[in-house]
Amino acid sequence: MEEVRQRVEYNASVKSSNLIILVLAILIACIGLNMNSITVLIGAMLISPLMGGIVAIGYGMAIYDIHLIRRSAMRECKMKCVSYR
């Protein structure tokens, strides 16, 4: 149980490797929009690290951990702010 929690929190963290992958996913999505290609857009969604925060929020709700939900929601907001700028 503890190993699952550690992996979920690790995938939801805001760190340099996740930010680099997020920037690459943004670039791929821009290329897909310019080419009007749905498959490229879906590929960008698949490599985007934004799903880690969503999974962590869901896991926090499943185990009734308010602190995990709050931390994950804040991390998700930070990642979305980076992706919108």
N, C-alpha and C positions, 0 to 999 in steps of 0.2 A: 504494500500500500504506500509506503514511504517513497519507494523508487518511482512509482507512477506520479506521485505529487512532485517529486524533484524534476522529472522529465517535463511535466506540464509547465512548471514554473520556468524551467530553462528555455523552453520553446517560446514562451510569452515575454521573455526579457528583451529590453531595448539595449542592444549592444552593437558594436561596430559591424560584426558580420551580418546581423539581421538588417542593419541600415544599408549596407552595401547591396545585399540581395534585393531590398526594397527599391533602391535606386535603379538597379538593373531591370526589375520588373516594370517600373515606370517607363523606362526607355523602350522596352519591348512593347508595352501597351501603346506608346506613342507611335511606334513603327506600324503596329497593327491598325491603329486608327487612320494613319496616313495611307496605308495600302487598302483600307476597307476590307480587312481580312478578319473574319470571326475566329478562325483557328489560331491566329497569332494572339488575339486578345484572350482567348481561353488559356493559351500557354502562359501568358503573363499572369493570369489569375492563379494558375497552378503553382508557380514558383514564388508568389508573393508570400512574405512571412506574416501577413496580417491575420491569418487563420489561427496562429498560436495563441493570441490573446482571446479570441472567441472561444477556443477550446478550453482555455483556463477559466474563463467566466462560467462556462457550462459545467466544468468539473467542480468549481467552487459552489455552484448552486446544487449540484448533486450530493455533495458531502456537507452542505450547510455551513460553509466557511466564509463568513462575511469579509474577513480580512483579505482572503485570496481574491474574492470577487472585486473588492475595491482596488487592490493593487493591479489586478489584471485589467480592469476598466481604465485606470489611469495610464497604464502602459499602452493599451490599445489607442487611447486618445492621442498620446504622444506620437505613435507610429502614423496615425491618420493625419495629424498635423504636418508631419514630415512629408507625407505623400501628397498633400494638397498644395504645398508651397512650391 
